[in-house]
Amino acid sequence: MAIVGDPVGSSHALHILGGNITGISIDPGIEFYGKRLQILKEAAPSAKTVTDLGLRSEWNGAVRQTTRDAALGLRISVISLAPPAANPALLRNAFAEVTRQRIDGLIVTSAGGFLHIGS
């Protein structure tokens, strides 16, 4: 059993003929960010505007660019809401903004920053 961020890139992917390896990858790869938009568009074909909610510290250029490229191909406008910290007040403000702007869809970061928020 192995838990790794990128099993192939970190050389943890093992090839065993006739055997099985069990593990968890916490990083599905950069393509995942575009795939989330594609799945959302398939589930809600009329969606035109989507909010991508994630912490500022968890975003990098490649993630943003992959999301923008996918959105362009799907004809979706992506509005990024990136509070500086994951605390209840900032998240309430972010969700209020989603409501105010009448956003068609919401994608929340898969990074761990939102997993430990108290009320």
C-alpha positions in Angstrom: 0.0 0.0 0.0 1.4 3.4 -0.9 0.0 6.9 -0.7 1.8 9.3 -3.0 1.2 12.6 -4.8 2.2 11.6 -8.3 3.0 7.8 -8.5 4.5 8.0 -12.0 6.4 11.2 -11.7 7.9 10.3 -8.3 8.9 6.8 -9.6 6.6 5.0 -7.1 4.6 3.3 -9.9 5.7 -0.3 -9.9 5.1 -2.8 -12.7 4.6 -6.3 -11.4 3.7 -8.9 -13.9 0.7 -11.0 -12.7 0.4 -9.1 -9.4 -1.7 -6.3 -7.9 -0.6 -3.2 -6.1 -3.0 -1.2 -3.9 -2.5 2.5 -3.4 -3.9 6.0 -3.3 -2.9 8.9 -5.5 -3.6 12.3 -4.0 -2.6 14.0 -7.3 -4.6 12.8 -10.3 -2.5 15.0 -12.6 -3.0 18.4 -14.2 -5.5 17.1 -16.8 -7.9 16.5 -13.9 -8.7 20.2 -13.7 -10.0 20.4 -17.2 -11.8 17.1 -16.9 -13.8 18.5 -13.9 -15.2 21.2 -16.2 -16.0 18.7 -18.9 -17.9 16.5 -16.5 -19.8 19.6 -15.1 -20.7 20.6 -18.7 -22.0 17.1 -19.5 -24.1 17.2 -16.3 -25.4 20.7 -16.9 -25.2 21.4 -20.6 -26.7 24.9 -20.3 -24.0 26.1 -17.8 -22.2 29.2 -19.1 -20.5 30.5 -16.0 -18.7 28.4 -13.4 -16.9 29.4 -10.3 -13.7 27.7 -9.4 -13.3 28.0 -5.6 -9.8 27.3 -4.1 -7.3 28.9 -1.8 -4.9 31.4 -3.3 -1.9 29.4 -2.0 -3.1 26.2 -3.7 -3.2 27.6 -7.2 -0.3 27.8 -9.6 0.1 28.9 -13.2 -0.4 25.4 -14.7 -3.6 24.7 -12.8 -5.1 28.1 -13.8 -4.0 27.7 -17.4 -5.4 24.1 -17.7 -8.7 25.3 -16.3 -8.8 28.3 -18.7 -7.9 26.1 -21.7 -10.7 23.6 -20.9 -13.2 26.4 -20.3 -12.4 28.0 -23.6 -13.0 24.7 -25.5 -16.3 24.1 -23.6 -17.4 27.7 -24.1 -17.6 28.3 -20.3 -16.6 31.4 -18.5 -14.7 30.6 -15.3 -14.7 33.0 -12.4 -12.0 32.2 -9.8 -12.8 32.8 -6.2 -9.6 32.4 -4.2 -9.9 33.5 -0.6 -6.5 33.9 1.2 -7.5 31.5 3.9 -10.1 28.7 4.6 -12.1 30.1 7.4 -15.9 30.2 7.8 -16.3 33.9 7.3 -14.3 34.1 4.0 -16.1 31.0 2.7 -19.5 32.5 3.5 -18.4 35.6 1.6 -17.3 33.5 -1.4 -20.6 31.5 -1.5 -22.5 34.8 -1.2 -20.7 36.0 -4.2 -21.6 32.9 -6.2 -25.2 33.5 -5.3 -25.0 37.2 -6.1 -23.5 36.6 -9.6 -26.0 33.8 -10.3 -23.3 31.3 -11.2 -24.4 28.1 -13.1 -21.9 25.8 -11.5 -19.3 25.5 -8.8 -16.1 23.5 -8.6 -14.4 23.4 -5.2 -10.7 22.6 -4.9 -9.6 19.1 -4.4 -6.7 20.3 -2.3 -6.7 19.8 1.4 -7.1 23.4 2.5 -10.9 23.1 3.0 -10.8 19.8 4.8 -10.2 21.1 8.3 -12.5 24.1 8.5 -14.3 24.5 11.8 -17.6 26.3 12.2 
